[in-house]
């Protein structure tokens, strides 16, 4: 087996369970499709390596995570699921999880803590004044860039940015108080 095929084989062995856990967290209600999505992710990766389009082994984790997110998005579009129809806990709040955070089953307590924190943040966002809640929702949950958020709300980009910073500061303070 040549060096490239060894790297591919090692990568698939190492990342298959991580990708599958990530898919399971993102799509808990779609367990029948998990293996298919993981297989698609690995197929894209292998194809990119063999065609010479991928050579950045130092950023492999980020690359596989991006492919996985894209495949999940493609699946949801195919199923007709629109943004906003997926529960917050399963959608954007867990978006930042990396493979190394879900690496082993020993981290179940950590996952539970993350889920509790997500619920707390969601409650605190819902209690914010509308002008701050809208900024948080559009930028972080709908993933709109700040210039589009500003345009949608009919305010300048500077005002939108200022509101975002204020909203984040309030959110952090409120969460800290709730955890004390």
C-alpha positions in Angstrom: 0.0 0.0 0.0 1.5 3.4 -1.0 1.8 6.3 1.4 -1.3 8.1 0.1 -3.5 5.1 0.5 -2.1 4.5 4.0 -3.0 8.1 5.0 -6.5 7.6 3.5 -7.0 4.4 5.4 -5.8 5.8 8.7 -8.0 8.9 8.3 -11.1 6.8 7.5 -10.4 4.6 10.5 -9.8 7.5 12.9 -12.5 9.8 11.8 -15.4 7.5 10.8 -16.6 7.2 14.5 -16.1 10.9 15.1 -18.0 11.9 12.0 -20.8 9.5 12.9 -21.1 10.9 16.4 -21.2 14.4 15.0 -23.9 13.4 12.6 -25.8 11.7 15.4 -25.7 14.9 17.5 -26.7 17.1 14.6 -29.5 14.8 13.4 -30.8 12.8 16.3 -34.2 12.2 14.7 -32.7 10.8 11.5 -30.7 7.8 12.7 -31.4 5.7 9.6 -29.3 8.1 7.5 -26.2 8.4 9.8 -24.1 5.7 8.1 -25.0 6.9 4.6 -24.0 10.5 5.5 -20.7 9.3 7.0 -20.0 7.2 3.9 -20.7 10.2 1.7 -18.3 12.4 3.7 -15.6 9.8 3.4 -16.2 9.3 -0.3 -15.8 13.1 -0.9 -12.6 13.1 1.2 -11.2 10.0 -0.7 -12.1 11.5 -4.1 -10.5 14.8 -3.2 -7.3 13.2 -2.1 -7.0 10.8 -5.1 -7.7 13.6 -7.5 -5.0 15.8 -5.9 -7.5 18.5 -4.9 -6.8 17.9 -1.2 -3.3 18.0 0.3 -3.7 20.1 3.4 -3.3 17.3 5.9 -2.6 19.8 8.7 -6.2 21.0 8.5 -7.8 17.6 8.0 -10.1 17.9 11.1 -11.5 21.2 9.8 -11.8 19.9 6.3 -13.8 16.8 7.3 -16.0 18.9 9.6 -16.8 21.2 6.8 -17.7 18.3 4.5 -19.8 16.8 7.2 -21.7 20.1 7.8 -22.3 20.4 4.1 -23.6 16.9 3.7 -26.0 17.4 6.7 -27.2 20.6 5.0 -27.6 18.9 1.7 -29.6 16.1 3.4 -31.9 18.6 5.2 -32.5 20.5 2.0 -33.3 17.3 0.2 -35.8 16.5 3.0 -37.3 19.9 2.7 -36.3 21.0 6.2 -35.8 24.8 6.3 -33.8 26.8 8.7 -35.7 27.4 11.9 -37.5 24.1 11.7 -34.7 22.3 13.5 -34.7 22.6 17.3 -32.1 25.1 18.7 -30.4 22.4 20.7 -29.7 20.3 17.6 -29.0 23.2 15.3 -26.8 26.2 15.8 -26.0 25.8 19.5 -24.1 22.6 18.8 -22.7 24.0 15.5 -19.4 24.8 17.2 -18.7 21.3 18.5 -15.5 19.9 17.1 -14.7 16.2 16.6 -12.3 16.2 19.5 -15.1 17.4 21.8 -17.2 14.3 21.0 -14.3 11.9 20.7 -15.2 9.4 23.5 -18.2 8.2 25.4 -16.4 9.4 28.6 -17.6 12.9 27.7 -21.3 12.3 28.2 -21.3 14.6 31.3 -19.7 17.3 29.3 -22.3 16.9 26.6 -25.1 17.2 29.2 -23.5 20.3 30.6 -23.3 21.8 27.0 -27.0 20.9 26.5 -27.9 22.6 29.8 -25.9 25.7 28.8 -27.6 25.8 25.4 -31.0 25.8 27.1 -29.9 28.6 29.4 -28.6 30.7 26.5 -31.8 30.1 24.6 -33.9 31.2 27.6 -31.8 34.3 28.1 -32.0 35.2 24.4 -35.7 34.9 24.4 -35.9 37.3 27.3 -33.8 40.0 25.6 -35.3 43.2 24.2 -36.4 42.6 20.6 -33.7 44.9 19.1 -31.0 42.7 20.7 -32.8 39.4 20.2 -33.2 40.1 16.5 -29.5 40.7 16.1 -28.5 37.5 17.9 -31.1 35.4 16.0 -30.3 36.7 12.5 -26.5 36.6 12.9 -26.0 33.5 14.9 -29.0 31.3 14.2 -29.8 32.3 10.6 -26.0 32.8 9.9 -26.5 36.1 8.2 -23.4 38.3 7.9 -23.7 41.6 9.8 -24.1 43.7 6.7 -27.2 41.6 5.7 -28.5 41.8 9.3 -28.2 45.5 9.2 -30.0 45.7 5.8 -32.8 43.4 7.0 -33.4 45.5 10.1 -33.1 48.8 8.2 -30.1 50.0 10.3 -26.5 50.9 9.5 -23.8 48.2 9.8 -22.2 50.2 12.6 -25.4 50.2 14.6 -26.0 46.5 14.0 -22.4 45.7 15.2 -22.8 47.9 18.3 -26.1 46.1 19.1 -24.5 42.7 18.6 -21.7 43.6 21.0 -24.1 44.9 23.6 -26.4 41.9 23.2 -23.4 39.5 23.7 -22.3 41.4 26.8 -25.8 41.3 28.3 -26.1 37.6 27.4 -22.7 36.8 29.0 -23.6 38.7 32.2 -27.1 37.1 32.4 -25.6 33.6 32.0 -22.9 34.3 34.6 -25.6 35.4 37.1 -27.7 32.4 36.4 -24.8 30.1 37.0 -23.9 31.6 40.4 
